[in-house]
């Protein structure tokens, strides 16, 4: 089956559309000339805007077998999914422009090993409400779902979901261990890439960052995932492919190095998304959960 676009970062949705990109840049130049504040608000809205790819048929079928629930977080209604009623609970958090169904292979492997599995659609993703999101709002979604289901044995996050999981754990989310899969450590890079792609002026970009900090109640430095990892005192497993086209392998290495009790698993030629379906990776995660 042909892979749908991943759109790992906010820039990926625009980079391949030259005509539309030129029009957006022109609009930003015009808005900047009139009001940098207006341009900054428009840039922030565009940067955080999400999309909702449909689950594959096998993913939709698996999601249909879950007990579904809803919790409030980040000003939205967050969709949750729960499989099993006995055994330790593993919470799974997807990445940007993704959904809970991406964890179908891992959820099946964990269920076969007698774990309960909980997954979520982060704010403005999947069945959850909203039209924009961010890593801190992913973290709020994770925390709200965790509060709903009770004690966690582990959290597993793919891509931005892994970054958000570490952010949430560093801010009080309780779990005995965590796994990140192809998760970025340098989130500021996304904003810088967006700035360059949209040709934003210094004044507009500075206002965009300020607006983001005010809306999310944090400062830019809080988005340093390696610092969050450095504050963790739980076992961790960092999984990263050496040839991931979206998240450089160096970022996974940096996460593992910063995390005092983490081990690093480097894979070959699985890329950014096949890594969450690879049987050997699934087996390694289950083994890590059983220790």
N, C-alpha and C positions, 0 to 999 in steps of 0.2 A: 504493500500500500504506500502511495506517495505521501511523504510527510507534509503536513500543513505548515505554513510559516510559523516560526517560533516567536519572532519579535521579542527577543530576550530583553532588550532595553527600549526605552522610549524612542531612541533615534532610529531603530531598525524599521519602524513602520513608515518612515519617510525617505530613507536613504536611497531606495531603489526607484523612486518616482520623481524623475528630474523635473518634469513640467510642473507638477504640483508643488514641489519644493521651491522652485523659482517663484511661484505665485505667493507662497507663504512668506518667503524672505522679503518680497516686495511689500506685502501687507505689514510686516513688522517694521520695515523702514518707514513706511508712511505713518504708522501708529507712533513710532518713536519720535518723529518730527512733530507730531501733535502733542503727545503726552507720554513720556517714558513710563509713568505709572500705569497707564492703560496698557501699553505694550508689555510691561512686566506681568500684569495680571493675565493677559492673554497667553503669554509664554508659559506661565506656571500651569494654566489650565491645559494647554496642549501637552506639556511635558508629563503630566500625571494622568492624562486621559487613558482609559483602558479599552480593551476589546474582549469579546467573549467567543473564542473558538468553540465549536461544538465538539463534544466527546466523540471518539470513534464508536462504532456500533458495539464493540466488545466492552468498551469503557462504560457506555451508557447502560448496557445490560448489567454490568457489575454494580454500578451505582444504584440501580433499581432494586438490588437485593439488600440494601442497607436500611437500617432504622434512621429516618431523617429527623432532624431537629433544627431549630433556629435560635440564635442568640443575638443580642445587641452588642455592637462594638463599632468604634470609629464613626458613630453617627449612622450606621447602616444595620441591616438585618443580615446576619452571617449564616449561611447554610452549612449544616454539619451532617456527617454520615457516620454511622456506627455499625460495625460488624462484630458479632460475638457477644457473649454475656459472662464469660469466665476467662480468667487469666490476666496477666499484666497488660496494661493499656499502652499502645504505641500511637502517638499522634503524628499525622503526616501533613506537611504543608507544601503546597505546590509553588511554582515560580510565576514570573510576570507573564500576563496574557495566557494563563493556563487554567487548570481546574483540578478538582479532586480526582477525577477519573484517571489522571496520569499515573496514579499510584496503584492501578489495578494489579500489575504483576507482583509488586512488593506486598500489597495487602493480601493477596492469595497465599504468598509464601509465608507470611506471618500468621495467617489464620491456620495454615497447615501445621505450624509449630505451636499452636495453642495460645497465641496472643490475641487479645482484642485489638481491633484497629479502628481508629477514629481519623477521619479526614475532614477537610473544610474547603469551601470556596472562599478565598479571602475577599475583603471588601472590594466591590465593583468587579468581581470575577464570578464566573459560573452562575449559580442560582442566587448569589448574594446581591443585594441592592447597591446602587451607587453607580457613578460614571467615572470617578477618578480614584486613584489609590497611590500608595507609596510604601516603602519598607516599614516605617513606623506604624502605618495602618495595617500592614500585614501582621506585624507583631501584636497589635491590639486584638486582631481577629484571632490569632493563635491563643492569646491569653484568655479571651472570653470563652473559647471552646474548651480549653483546659479547665477553666473554673466550672464549666457545666458538667464535664464528665468525671471530675475528681482526680485522684492521685494518678500521676503518669509514671510509667516505667521509662519511657524514652520519647524523644521528639526526633523525627526525621524530616529534613527539609531539602527540597531540590531547588537549585538556583536561588532566586531571591527569597524563597521560602526558608532556605537554610540560613541565609544572612539574618532574616527577621527572627528566626528561632533563637539564634545566639544573642541577638539584641534583647529579646524578651527574657531569656534565661538570665542574662547579666543584670536585668532589672527586676528580678524576683520570681520569675516563673520557676516552679519546682519540678524537677525531673531527676532521675538517677543517672541518665546518660543521654547523649545526643549524637546524631549523624548528620553531616552535611554532604550533599552530592552536587558537584559542579556549582558551588556557591561563590559569588563574588565577594572579595574582601574590600575592594576599592569602589564604593558606590559614588563617590564624588566624580569619578571618571565619567559616569553616565551623563551627569549634568554638564561637564565640560564638553563632552562630545555633542550634546544637544546645543550648547552655546555656539560652537563652531559651525555645526550643520545649519543652524538658523541664522548665522551671522549676527548674533545679538550684540549690541553695543555694551561697553563696560557698565554704563549707567543702568541699562535695562536688566542686565544679568545680576548686578548687585541688588536691585530692587526685587527681582525674582527670588533670590536666595533669602532676602529678608522676609518677604511675604511667606515663603515656605516655613521658615523658622517660627514665625508668629502663629501660623495656622496649626502647625504640628506641636508647638510647645517645646522646641528643642533648639540647639545651636548646631551649626554645620558640623562641628567636630564630633558630635554624638553619632554621626553616621559612619565613623571609623569602626568597621566590624572587627578588625584585628585587636583593637583595644578592648572591645567587648569580650572577645575570645580569651584575652589575657586575664580576665577577671573570673573565669570559670574554674570551679573546683570539682568537676565531674568528668568521668571518662568520655572521650569523644572519638569518633571515627570520621575522618575527612577523606572523601572520595573525589578524585579529580582525574579527568582524562588528560594525558599529555598533549593531545591534539585537539582540545576543545576550541572551536572557532569563536566562541562567544565569551568564555571566561578563560583568560590565560592560565596555564598550569601554575605559573608563579603565584597566582592569587591563592590557590589551594594550598600550595607549599607554605605561603605566608601565614595562612590561617592555622595550619597544623603546628607551625613553629611557635606561634603566639600562644596557643592553647596548651597550658602546662601538662594536661593528662591526655592529650590526643595522639592518635596514631594516624599515619597517612597511607592511603591506598591509591597508587597511581595506576590507571588503566591505559590500555593502548587502543586507539582507533575506534573508540565508542562515541566520540563527539560529546555534544551537550545533552542530547535527549535519549539516544539509545542506551545510555548508561543507566537510566532508570528502568530499563526492561531486560538488562543482561542477566542471565541466570546465575553466573558466577558472582556478580555484584550482589544480587538478591541473597544468595547463600551466605556471602560474607556478612551482610547486615544481620541476617537471622542468627548466625554464629555469635556476633557481637552482642546481640540482645540476650542470648542464653547464658552468657558468662556470669 
